[in-house]
Amino acid sequence: MGPMEDRSTPVRVDRWLWAARLVKTRTLGSDAARGGRVQVNGTTVRPSKEIRVGDRVELTTGPVRRTVIVLGTAGRRGSATVAATLYEETAESREARERLAEERRLSAPEPIADLRGRPTKRDRRRFEQTSGRPPRRDR
């Protein structure tokens, strides 16, 4: 099966989160579980909790809450294509995540200036106008 072990072998939740690429490092997976941001089948778990195929894992990172169903287990981190086969995100979780991303995108502030190189006199005047600072008096 490549870099994965038997797809049904129980694996620690911190290790699985890392192998499934839901967190960047195993330490972050462990910290998330210790901080109460990981739930397995509705119960907050410690990093050492073993998960099996069919478990429902909820991971909260910042404002984003992902709910996934475990389809396979892996103790080692493989490619992203392999990691994508380890879980299936629930429809409600996917919709909520997409809605949050859309809200973030729509509420993003407009860029103040084109920041390529040194600002021009015109850029400085626009910046001072939008920041509420009094115009600069040249000496």
CORJO-V761169 format. One record per backbone hydrogen bond with DSSP energy under -0.5 kcal/mol. NH is the residue of the N-H (numbers start at 1). CO is the residue of the C=O. Records with the same first field share a line. If there is no record, write none. Layout:
BEGIN
NH: CO + CO
END
This chain:
BEGIN
4: 1
9: 6
11: 51
13: 49
14: 47
16: 12
17: 13
18: 14
19: 15
20: 16
21: 18
22: 17
23: 17
29: 25
30: 26
31: 27
32: 28
33: 29
34: 30
35: 31
36: 33
37: 32
39: 58
40: 43
41: 39 + 56
43: 40
45: 38
49: 46
51: 11
54: 70
55: 52
57: 55 + 68
58: 39
59: 66
60: 37
61: 59 + 64
64: 61
66: 59 + 64
68: 57 + 66
69: 88
70: 55
71: 86
72: 86
73: 7
78: 19
83: 79
84: 80
85: 81 + 82
86: 83
87: 84
88: 69
90: 67
94: 90
95: 91
96: 92
97: 93
98: 94
99: 95
100: 96
101: 97
102: 98
103: 99
104: 100
105: 101
106: 102
107: 103
108: 105
115: 113
116: 114
117: 115
124: 120
125: 121
126: 122
127: 123
128: 124
129: 125
130: 126
131: 127
132: 128
133: 128
138: 136
END
